[in-house]
Amino acid sequence: MTENRRTFYRAQISLPLQWRILVPEEARMVRQGSGANLFRGNGVPNPIDDLLEQAEPGSQEEHLFRCLQLMNNKLDFLIEHAFLQADRNSPARGDVIDISGSGLKFSCREHIPEGSLLKLDLVMPTTSRYQLEMISEVVRIETRSGGYIVACKIVEIDEGARESIVNTVFQKQRKDIRTSKQV
């Protein structure tokens, strides 16, 4: 019997995704351990996060700051994607097919060479982070009708973003279990 070597549980899920292949200078940064510098807002403190850290756990104040954090993240997403002009370097789009805390598969129309490093932006509406960023390496690509299925391992991610992915996977698994018990 084959041993399951996965570190994180995986769930089939459908999420919008934007991706782009890193330019050589960015890829060098990732390989040197500085990939987090490619994330938007890196090093810029969010005042809502500071207030949330100071709030007493379980208090109304904490709940209010979590709601404000969620609204702020959604507004950032809307401003970035709805109102800013796309340039010629704008990312390509795809759809996540399955995801875990260590990797994901997504569909796209463009061929991406194995070994490529990608900057991925995902929209996770069920989490307070809402939009997650990560750097992933393409480990496999399969040709499918109308496009490709790309399998990636995550090589750089904020631990809060990874936690959001893991929580989403567990929510999906709980929902699937409840649905299967009702049948």
Secondary structure as GFF3:
##gff-version 3
##sequence-region A 1 183
A	DSSP	beta_strand	10	21	.	.	.	ID=ss1
A	DSSP	alpha_helix	24	31	.	.	.	ID=ss2
A	DSSP	three_ten_helix	35	38	.	.	.	ID=ss3
A	DSSP	alpha_helix	47	54	.	.	.	ID=ss4
A	DSSP	alpha_helix	60	78	.	.	.	ID=ss5
A	DSSP	pi_helix	79	83	.	.	.	ID=ss6
A	DSSP	beta_strand	92	100	.	.	.	ID=ss7
A	DSSP	beta_strand	103	108	.	.	.	ID=ss8
A	DSSP	beta_strand	117	124	.	.	.	ID=ss9
A	DSSP	beta_strand	130	144	.	.	.	ID=ss10
A	DSSP	beta_strand	147	157	.	.	.	ID=ss11
A	DSSP	alpha_helix	159	182	.	.	.	ID=ss12
###
